[in-house]
Amino acid sequence: MAKNNLVMNVVNLGFPEELGEEIARQLGSPKAMERMRAYLYNVKPKSVELVIDEMLAIMSDIERWKDKKLSEEANAAYNDVLNHGFGEEEE
């Protein structure tokens, strides 16, 4: 559904359907596609370059979010080791 809505918005702006399909493939998730669709709806970009720039910005934000979550998980594991050791009980 998100993919179809995104492709429809791309086509409605006068761009080829193939562009919408590729953007959807690159973004991957429905949430990212919805964010892109909202951009297209609100901004109504006139050039392919602006559309691609926004797609890349969304992808960059997603990658930054993933990196942050991995860092938080690693930090939590590290703190757990500091607080509780490696699980070896002392006699």
MODELLER restraints for C-alpha pairs under 7 A, 6 or more apart:
rsr = mdl.restraints
at = mdl.atoms
rsr.add(forms.Gaussian(group=physical.xy_distance, feature=features.Distance(at['CA:2:A'], at['CA:30:A']), mean=5.40, stdev=0.5))
rsr.add(forms.Gaussian(group=physical.xy_distance, feature=features.Distance(at['CA:2:A'], at['CA:33:A']), mean=6.11, stdev=0.5))
rsr.add(forms.Gaussian(group=physical.xy_distance, feature=features.Distance(at['CA:2:A'], at['CA:34:A']), mean=6.22, stdev=0.5))
rsr.add(forms.Gaussian(group=physical.xy_distance, feature=features.Distance(at['CA:3:A'], at['CA:24:A']), mean=5.84, stdev=0.5))
rsr.add(forms.Gaussian(group=physical.xy_distance, feature=features.Distance(at['CA:3:A'], at['CA:33:A']), mean=6.57, stdev=0.5))
rsr.add(forms.Gaussian(group=physical.xy_distance, feature=features.Distance(at['CA:6:A'], at['CA:20:A']), mean=6.48, stdev=0.5))
rsr.add(forms.Gaussian(group=physical.xy_distance, feature=features.Distance(at['CA:6:A'], at['CA:33:A']), mean=6.35, stdev=0.5))
rsr.add(forms.Gaussian(group=physical.xy_distance, feature=features.Distance(at['CA:6:A'], at['CA:37:A']), mean=5.19, stdev=0.5))
rsr.add(forms.Gaussian(group=physical.xy_distance, feature=features.Distance(at['CA:7:A'], at['CA:17:A']), mean=6.20, stdev=0.5))
rsr.add(forms.Gaussian(group=physical.xy_distance, feature=features.Distance(at['CA:7:A'], at['CA:20:A']), mean=4.33, stdev=0.5))
rsr.add(forms.Gaussian(group=physical.xy_distance, feature=features.Distance(at['CA:7:A'], at['CA:21:A']), mean=6.09, stdev=0.5))
rsr.add(forms.Gaussian(group=physical.xy_distance, feature=features.Distance(at['CA:9:A'], at['CA:37:A']), mean=6.62, stdev=0.5))
rsr.add(forms.Gaussian(group=physical.xy_distance, feature=features.Distance(at['CA:9:A'], at['CA:40:A']), mean=6.78, stdev=0.5))
rsr.add(forms.Gaussian(group=physical.xy_distance, feature=features.Distance(at['CA:10:A'], at['CA:17:A']), mean=6.88, stdev=0.5))
rsr.add(forms.Gaussian(group=physical.xy_distance, feature=features.Distance(at['CA:10:A'], at['CA:20:A']), mean=5.50, stdev=0.5))
rsr.add(forms.Gaussian(group=physical.xy_distance, feature=features.Distance(at['CA:11:A'], at['CA:17:A']), mean=5.59, stdev=0.5))
rsr.add(forms.Gaussian(group=physical.xy_distance, feature=features.Distance(at['CA:13:A'], at['CA:44:A']), mean=6.95, stdev=0.5))
rsr.add(forms.Gaussian(group=physical.xy_distance, feature=features.Distance(at['CA:23:A'], at['CA:55:A']), mean=6.94, stdev=0.5))
rsr.add(forms.Gaussian(group=physical.xy_distance, feature=features.Distance(at['CA:24:A'], at['CA:33:A']), mean=6.22, stdev=0.5))
rsr.add(forms.Gaussian(group=physical.xy_distance, feature=features.Distance(at['CA:27:A'], at['CA:33:A']), mean=6.29, stdev=0.5))
rsr.add(forms.Gaussian(group=physical.xy_distance, feature=features.Distance(at['CA:27:A'], at['CA:59:A']), mean=6.48, stdev=0.5))
rsr.add(forms.Gaussian(group=physical.xy_distance, feature=features.Distance(at['CA:32:A'], at['CA:58:A']), mean=6.94, stdev=0.5))
rsr.add(forms.Gaussian(group=physical.xy_distance, feature=features.Distance(at['CA:36:A'], at['CA:55:A']), mean=6.76, stdev=0.5))
rsr.add(forms.Gaussian(group=physical.xy_distance, feature=features.Distance(at['CA:45:A'], at['CA:51:A']), mean=6.53, stdev=0.5))
